[in-house]
Each structure stands twice: as structure tokens, then as C-alpha cells.
Amino acid sequence: MTRKRGRVGPVGFVTAPREPPVRARKNMDMDVAKLEAARRVLGTSTDTETVDQALDLVAFHGEVFDALDRLAAAGGIESALERGRPGASAARRVPEP
């Protein structure tokens, strides 16, 4: 499999290439059942990999919510689509109730 440049986010999106992460050893108390549940969901094989991918997922969610906040502040999806296509209105995929 050919790997794309950049790192693959939790949902498969390729994000911008980043500097290699600074690694630090941490000693944490955690709920073993939560760690095992996260390992099953993420498909990881080690505690370190599980925690690392879970942190990636939380950071990714933060980026998504930041983008949604910016989109809402700009007037929402329809407003953004209308600005992107001069003279055309945004097509509705779901009819008004």
C-alpha cells in the first residue's frame, strides 16, 4: 500500500505533514475497561498505540468543531455555498418540512 504524504487522521483524512512528535514517558492511572474498549474500537494492539490514537481522535474532533464554529459564524453551509458559486443558489438535499 502506498502511503500518502502527511498523517492519516482518525477517519482516514490526510492532514498536513507535521514535524515528528516529541515523545515523553508518562505514568497514568486509568480505567482498564475503558482502555480495552478503546483498543477494540480503534483496532490497536498496545496501550501506547491506543492512547496515542485516542488523543489523535480527540484533537481531530476539536479541529472539526472549530471548523463548524467558523462555518456557522460565516453564515452556515448555504451561505458558504452561495458565495462559492456566483449566480447560483445552493441546492437543497433535504426538502423543507
N, C-alpha and C positions, 0 to 999 in steps of 0.2 A: 504494500500500500504506500502510495506517495503522500508524504506529509506536506500540508500547505504551510506557507510561511506564517509565523505568528503562533499564538497558542490557541488551542481549541477550547472554547468556553463550555459550560455545563450542558448546553443544549445543542452543541455542535457548531456554534458560530465561531468563525475565526476572528480573533481580536488582534489588535495591533501588536507587532513584536515588542517584547519588553526585555529589559535587562535581566540577567539571571537573578533569581530571588536571593536575598540574603537569608541564610538559614540560621536558626537559633534553636538550641535544645530547650525544651520546656517540660516541666513536670507538673501534670494536672490531675486532679481528681475528677472523674466523670462517671456518669451513669453507664454501666456496661451494656445494659439493654438498649439504650439509645445509640450507643456506638455500633452495636451489632445490627440494629435496624438500619442505620445509615449505611453500613457496609453492604447489606443486602440490596438496598435501593440503588446505591452508587456502583455496585459491582466491583468493589475494591477488595484487595487481599490482605492489606496490613492496616494497623491502626493509624500509622503516619499518613498513608495514602488516603484513608477515609477522612481524617480530619482535614487534610490539605484540600481535597476535593469539596468537602462540605463548606470550607471557608471560601473557596472559589465561587461556589454556588451562592452564598450569602452576598459576596461582593458583586456578583453579576446581578442579583436581584436589586441591589442598591442602584446600580447603573440603569437598570430598566425603569425603576420608579423615578429616578432623576430625569430620564428622558421623557417619561409620561408627564411629569410635572411641567417640563419645558413646553411640551406639546399643548397641554391644557392652557398654559399661560399665553401661548401664541394663538389661541382661539380654537383649538381642537383639531381633529383629523380633517373634517370637511373644510375648515378654513385653510389648513395647510395644503390640501389637495387643490383647492381653488387657486391658491397663489402659485402652485406649480404648473398649472395648465391655464394659461391666459385664454379667456373667452369661453372656457368650458366649465360647467358645474360638476361637482363631484357626484358620481353615480352612487345611488344608494343600493347596498346589497340586501338590506332588510327594509321592508316597507314600513311606513309609519303605522303605529297602532290605530 
